[in-house]
Amino acid sequence: MGQIVTIDPVTRIEGHLRVDIKVENGKVSDAWSTASMFRGIEQILVGRDPGEAWIFTQRFCGVCTTVHAIASVRAVENALNLEIPLNAQLIRNLVMAAHAIFDHISHFYLLSALDWVDVVSAAKADPRAAAKVAQLISPAWKGNSEAEFSAVKERLNGVLASGQLGIFNNGYWGHAAMRLTPELNLMAAAHYLQSFDYLRKVNEVVGLLGGKTPHIQNLAVGGVANPVDLDQETAVNMTTLLKVRSYFDAVRDFVNTVYFPDVCAIMSQYMPWATYGHGVTDMLAVPEFPTDTKGSRFIMNGGSVVGGQVTAVKGFGDKYFEENVTESVAHSWYDGAWEQHPYKETTEPNFTGFDPDGKYSWVKSPRFDGKRMQVGPAAQVLSSYMLQDPLTIKYAGLFLQTVNGLGTATGVSSAASLDLNGLVGALPSTIGRHGARVIRAAAILDMALTNWEMLVDNIGKGDTAVCNPPVYPKGEVQGFGFHEAPRGVLSHWIVIDNGKIKNYQAVVPSTWNLCPRDQEGQHGPTEASLIGNPIADPQAPLEALRTLHSYDPCMACAVHAFDPKGNELGKANTRT
């Protein structure tokens, strides 16, 4: 029969997620992913000005803010067939790049590294030996000194001695699945602490160009609200742009000399996890960082990968993408059991309790051309690689070289080595998703610097335009906007009738990945990726958390229903 293990809530994510796994013979044999939190923006938007939608949709989440803003304005611009000035496109790109880097660094160090790094073990490390290993892994990083590691060890021991462990209290320390040496654990713990300074720096870019963070204020349908005037202190000028460049330079140094080798080092020690967590291997990504006013040329590619074959998504008006997205509510707490295109969807909540054979989540189940799709950095890196994206090819090769070189360089043996085919095959795995994120982060930083130079050059030519005001026609129009967000494909869908919103839907990355079964009973990607995972101790399901956290779930974005008056709509009972 097996044992049902309920993880509720799954922590170190945004929003509320419950996962039930069935464990038989030391492995997961079945899984149910349940979003148990209510949220609602779509109904609030009906009847409003489409130009205001981006302000509201940022409130889907307190983390994934800018991504909803950009998808929203792109949806309205698509409906109106509205081009935006080049300066606006490039300023948007810089904000989105900074947000993505913030997200990737924080995901690894703050949200998921503790699945692989034993902090208690780090407190027993020899700082001199740790510094020696760290300097071999990352010789250029100034924060790998014996003095630095001694100070970190002292801080860790102080926290452990206090008995007040805070966020470290419920870690599975000493778990049989932990395999880093105390010295590698100390190195990772030190870099965890150092990452905060670089998260602050990259977030300064969002604040400088976006007006504030979170919930940026600079967007507008038709462009951005940032005035460009080199002679005005309060406008985008060279002082602002040089600050932006300095922050990107500093963060690029951290990503290339700390984050990148750290992920390689951990992957080299956990190579068996490249065989776990695959689940659904059909993938979907969209192009990002447009370099023209129409959104038809991009720095990064994207497309669908089905059965090992890639089909490009070519631009903001791409019919292949627009026509193939649907969502099902067969196992979701909404009226009916339909599958609909987002333009035609409804969002009518109908909570009926947790039923593993029926409805059990607030998340809908998206499909692309009828197929389940894994989205996220693995999909973006794989599709970009197959579409011959130069930056992706560059950093995928460097990642492969670094992982394979670490065992020889450090004397810490790797379980296996990777070739190029192995790396490509490992991307949609539990540990591979971390590798894909850091490959993407390194590529985005190169892109951001190129984009910065394009913006400076364009302003230098005398172009200061930042917005083309929208004009809403009579009658009904519809449009969609997509963005390759840090967690994967995000799309917003809008129907406008006589200048007012008639229908609005958001199909978000965690909806694709964390969805329940569809009308055919097929598992969602995360559910499928948990099946086959080892579980050494059902009372301490660390291995399941590794796979769950590798998707960087953000359930606040993924669910749909909310009563603004605060009335109780129902209760989600813990399964026993």
C-alpha positions, -999 to 999 in steps of 0.1 A, spaced: 0 0 0 28 24 7 30 53 32 15 88 25 38 116 35 23 151 36 46 181 34 25 211 44 36 238 40 66 234 18 88 262 31 115 283 15 91 292 -13 68 321 -20 31 313 -11 16 281 3 22 247 -12 13 213 1 27 181 -15 16 146 -7 39 118 -17 33 80 -16 65 62 -5 70 25 -14 102 6 -10 123 37 -4 110 56 -34 82 80 -43 55 61 -63 29 88 -66 25 125 -58 -1 153 -55 7 190 -57 -17 212 -39 -18 250 -39 -37 258 -7 -36 296 -8 -62 319 -22 -54 348 -45 -74 369 -69 -66 397 -93 -83 387 -125 -118 395 -114 -106 428 -98 -94 439 -133 -126 434 -151 -141 467 -161 -109 487 -155 -86 507 -178 -62 483 -195 -34 508 -189 -37 502 -152 -36 464 -153 2 462 -148 0 481 -115 -25 455 -102 -9 424 -116 24 431 -98 5 424 -66 1 387 -76 32 383 -55 58 402 -34 87 386 -52 76 381 -88 66 417 -93 84 432 -123 77 401 -143 39 406 -141 42 442 -149 61 436 -181 39 407 -193 8 429 -186 20 459 -207 31 436 -234 -3 420 -235 -20 454 -240 6 465 -265 0 433 -285 -38 439 -285 -32 474 -298 -4 464 -322 16 492 -305 54 496 -310 75 511 -282 106 533 -285 140 516 -285 150 534 -253 120 520 -235 128 485 -247 163 487 -235 154 502 -201 129 475 -196 155 449 -205 179 462 -178 152 462 -152 142 426 -161 178 414 -162 185 428 -127 153 412 -114 163 378 -129 198 379 -115 184 388 -80 160 359 -83 186 333 -94 211 342 -67 185 343 -40 170 310 -52 203 292 -49 218 306 -17 187 315 3 160 291 -8 176 258 -19 213 255 -9 203 242 25 190 211 8 225 203 -2 247 221 24 249 209 60 253 241 81 260 221 113 287 202 95 302 235 84 307 245 120 332 216 124 353 225 94 390 234 93 390 270 80 425 267 65 416 235 46 383 251 35 401 282 22 426 260 3 397 241 -14 378 273 -21 408 290 -37 412 260 -60 375 261 -69 375 299 -73 410 314 -72 398 349 -82 374 354 -53 387 377 -26 362 362 0 379 328 1 405 336 28 412 316 59 404 347 80 370 350 63 361 313 69 373 315 105 350 344 111 321 325 95 328 294 115 328 314 147 295 330 138 280 296 130 292 281 163 278 311 182 243 306 166 244 268 173 255 274 209 226 298 215 200 272 207 181 299 187 187 286 152 161 307 134 158 297 98 183 269 104 162 253 131 144 227 110 172 217 86 178 180 81 213 182 94 232 150 94 208 134 69 221 104 50 216 122 17 240 151 26 275 144 12 296 175 12 327 176 33 327 200 63 351 223 44 328 225 13 299 232 37 318 260 53 327 275 19 290 274 9 279 289 42 304 318 38 292 325 2 256 323 15 264 352 38 284 371 11 255 368 -14 234 394 5 257 422 -5 254 414 -42 216 409 -40 215 444 -26 236 457 -55 216 442 -83 184 453 -66 197 489 -67 194 486 -105 157 478 -102 152 507 -79 172 532 -100 154 524 -132 121 511 -119 115 539 -94 112 515 -65 114 478 -56 94 457 -52 65 468 -74 82 490 -99 66 523 -110 83 532 -143 63 511 -168 35 524 -191 16 509 -220 37 521 -249 70 523 -231 84 536 -199 79 567 -177 116 573 -173 125 607 -189 159 606 -207 178 639 -203 215 640 -198 213 675 -183 187 668 -157 196 652 -123 161 636 -119 161 620 -154 180 590 -168 214 606 -173 250 594 -174 253 594 -136 224 570 -133 237 549 -162 272 547 -148 258 536 -114 238 509 -132 269 497 -150 289 496 -118 263 474 -101 261 450 -130 299 448 -131 301 439 -94 274 414 -96 288 398 -127 321 393 -108 302 375 -80 282 353 -104 312 343 -124 336 337 -95 313 325 -67 278 315 -78 289 297 -110 317 276 -94 296 269 -63 269 253 -84 295 234 -103 311 222 -71 278 210 -56 268 193 -88 301 175 -90 294 160 -56 257 152 -62 259 138 -97 234 110 -90 208 138 -87 212 144 -125 192 112 -129 164 122 -105 136 147 -110 131 146 -148 94 140 -149 80 158 -180 108 164 -205 88 183 -231 97 219 -225 86 254 -233 104 288 -232 99 321 -250 125 346 -264 135 375 -242 154 408 -242 141 424 -274 164 447 -293 139 464 -317 107 484 -313 85 456 -326 97 428 -303 108 406 -333 146 404 -326 159 391 -293 192 385 -275 180 352 -261 160 326 -279 131 304 -268 108 277 -281 91 244 -275 111 212 -272 89 182 -279 103 147 -284 138 162 -287 128 186 -315 128 223 -311 103 248 -326 112 285 -321 88 310 -306 97 339 -329 83 371 -313 57 389 -293 30 383 -319 38 346 -325 7 327 -335 23 293 -327 24 304 -290 -9 322 -290 -29 294 -305 -16 265 -284 -20 275 -248 -49 261 -229 -58 254 -192 -78 226 -176 -97 227 -143 -105 189 -142 -87 186 -108 -88 223 -97 -113 240 -74 -133 258 -101 -167 252 -116 -168 225 -143 -141 203 -158 -133 223 -189 -102 229 -209 -102 264 -224 -79 289 -242 -71 318 -218 -91 343 -239 -122 322 -231 -115 311 -196 -135 318 -165 -123 319 -129 -153 308 -108 -141 292 -75 -158 261 -62 -139 247 -32 -149 210 -25 -121 198 -2 -90 177 -9 -99 147 -30 -68 129 -44 -90 113 -71 -109 145 -79 -102 182 -73 -73 191 -50 -56 224 -59 -64 260 -67 -39 258 -96 -52 252 -131 -34 228 -154 -19 245 -185 -11 226 -217 7 235 -249 -8 219 -280 -23 194 -255 10 185 -239 24 190 -204 54 212 -204 82 218 -180 91 255 -179 120 274 -163 157 279 -168 162 243 -179 137 248 -207 152 282 -216 188 270 -217 179 238 -236 158 255 -262 183 283 -266 211 258 -269 193 239 -296 185 272 -314 223 281 -314 222 310 -290 259 321 -286 257 331 -249 240 299 -239 265 278 -258 294 297 -243 283 292 -207 270 257 -211 305 247 -223 321 265 -194 298 248 -170 306 214 -184 344 221 -183 342 234 -147 321 205 -133 345 179 -148 376 198 -137 366 202 -101 374 166 -89 409 168 -103 416 203 -91 403 200 -55 411 164 -48 374 159 -39 362 131 -61 331 135 -83 307 106 -87 309 109 -125 319 131 -153 297 148 -179 300 150 -217 279 175 -237 251 150 -243 251 142 -206 248 179 -197 219 184 -221 202 153 -207 208 165 -171 193 199 -175 157 189 -167 168 170 -135 168 180 -99 204 192 -98 204 201 -135 178 229 -129 204 246 -106 230 243 -133 206 258 -159 199 288 -136 236 297 -132 242 292 -170 213 316 -176 225 341 -150 259 343 -165 245 348 -200 220 374 -188 248 395 -172 267 395 -205 235 405 -223 228 433 -198 262 449 -204 257 447 -242 222 461 -237 236 490 -215 260 499 -243 232 499 -268 212 523 -246 241 546 -241 248 546 -279 212 553 -288 209 582 -263 242 595 -276 227 598 -311 201 622 -297 172 598 -293 153 605 -260 119 590 -268 106 567 -242 68 562 -248 42 560 -276 8 567 -260 -18 540 -266 -52 546 -284 -80 522 -275 -103 514 -304 -141 509 -303 -152 473 -302 -133 443 -289 -96 435 -293 -75 408 -276 -38 403 -270 -12 384 -251 21 393 -236 48 369 -226 81 371 -206 107 345 -199 106 350 -161 132 336 -137 109 307 -130 99 301 -167 73 311 -192 49 338 -180 20 349 -202 -8 374 -196 -40 374 -218 -64 403 -221 -97 409 -239 -105 446 -242 -140 459 -251 -145 496 -258 -114 505 -239 -122 484 -208 -110 450 -196 -135 423 -204 -114 393 -194 -79 388 -180 -60 357 -173 -24 350 -162 -7 317 -170 24 316 -148 55 294 -145 44 277 -113 10 270 -129 29 251 -156 52 232 -132 31 228 -100 -3 220 -116 -24 190 -107 -34 163 -130 -54 172 -162 -86 158 -176 -67 128 -189 -53 121 -154 -17 130 -164 5 142 -136 17 178 -136 55 182 -142 64 185 -105 43 156 -95 58 135 -123 93 145 -113 89 134 -77 80 98 -88 111 77 -86 129 100 -61 146 81 -33 133 87 2 157 74 28 136 85 58 98 93 53 99 113 85 126 135 70 118 138 32 148 159 23 151 143 -12 115 153 -21 123 189 -10 153 189 -33 132 183 -63 104 206 -52 128 235 -45 146 230 -78 116 245 -96 116 275 -73 79 274 -67 60 306 -64 24 297 -55 12 333 -49 14 338 -86 -2 305 -95 -36 305 -78 -67 325 -86 -95 328 -61 -99 354 -33 -127 370 -14 -117 407 -9 -141 409 21 -121 383 40 -149 358 43 -139 322 47 -144 303 15 -134 269 28 -109 248 47 -81 227 33 -78 198 57 -45 180 63 -46 145 49 -38 117 74 
